[in-house]
Amino acid sequence: MDDGMVRVELVGGPLDGETQEHALADLGPDTDAWGTHMVVDGPRCHPHDPAARAVYEPEDGGDPHRWTWRGWSP
């Protein structure tokens, strides 16, 4: 994106099909290191630990704008 923002698609897990925008300055230039750990609120949160974070990262060698769910992180 031209304004320094990067749009990514989330695949799998509790946020499947959603898109998010992240500042390129926060992600950094190395697309292999992109990804996020985020708290998911409401009925899609972890069933036993509402503070657990959903982990999303791009596939190795794949599209850096498509992040796949890797599971939950405490």
C-alpha positions as CSV (number, residue, x, y, z in Angstrom):
1,M,0.0,0.0,0.0
2,D,1.3,3.5,-0.8
3,D,0.7,5.0,2.7
4,G,3.2,2.7,4.5
5,M,0.5,0.2,5.5
6,V,0.4,-3.5,4.6
7,R,-2.8,-5.4,4.2
8,V,-2.8,-9.0,5.1
9,E,-5.3,-11.8,4.9
10,L,-5.7,-14.2,7.9
11,V,-6.2,-17.9,7.0
12,G,-7.5,-20.5,9.4
13,G,-8.1,-20.3,13.1
14,P,-10.4,-18.0,14.9
15,L,-9.9,-15.0,12.5
16,D,-10.1,-17.0,9.2
17,G,-11.0,-14.8,6.3
18,E,-10.4,-11.4,8.0
19,T,-8.0,-8.8,6.7
20,Q,-5.8,-6.5,8.8
21,E,-3.6,-3.5,8.1
22,H,-0.2,-3.2,9.7
23,A,2.4,-0.4,9.5
24,L,5.3,-1.5,7.4
25,A,7.5,0.3,9.9
26,D,6.3,-2.1,12.6
27,L,6.7,-5.2,10.5
28,G,10.1,-4.4,9.1
29,P,11.7,-5.1,5.7
30,D,12.2,-8.9,6.3
31,T,8.9,-10.5,5.1
32,D,10.1,-13.8,6.5
33,A,9.8,-12.3,10.0
34,W,6.3,-10.9,9.5
35,G,3.4,-12.2,11.7
36,T,1.5,-11.4,14.8
37,H,0.3,-12.7,18.1
38,M,-3.0,-11.2,19.1
39,V,-5.7,-11.6,21.8
40,V,-9.0,-12.7,20.3
41,D,-12.1,-11.5,22.2
42,G,-15.6,-12.9,22.4
43,P,-16.8,-16.3,21.4
44,R,-13.8,-16.9,19.1
45,C,-11.3,-16.7,22.0
46,H,-9.4,-19.7,23.3
47,P,-11.9,-22.0,25.1
48,H,-9.8,-22.4,28.3
49,D,-7.5,-19.3,28.3
50,P,-9.1,-16.1,27.1
51,A,-5.7,-14.3,27.4
52,A,-4.1,-16.7,24.9
53,R,-2.9,-15.2,21.7
54,A,-3.7,-16.4,18.2
55,V,-0.4,-16.7,16.2
56,Y,-0.5,-15.9,12.5
57,E,2.5,-16.0,10.2
58,P,3.1,-16.2,6.4
59,E,4.0,-19.6,5.0
60,D,7.8,-20.1,4.3
61,G,8.3,-19.0,0.7
62,G,4.7,-18.1,0.3
63,D,2.8,-14.8,-0.1
64,P,3.9,-12.5,2.8
65,H,0.4,-10.9,2.6
66,R,-1.3,-14.1,3.5
67,W,-0.8,-15.2,7.2
68,T,-1.7,-18.7,8.3
69,W,-2.9,-19.6,11.8
70,R,-0.2,-21.5,13.8
71,G,-2.1,-22.1,17.0
72,W,-2.4,-20.5,20.4
73,S,0.4,-18.9,22.4
74,P,0.1,-18.3,26.2
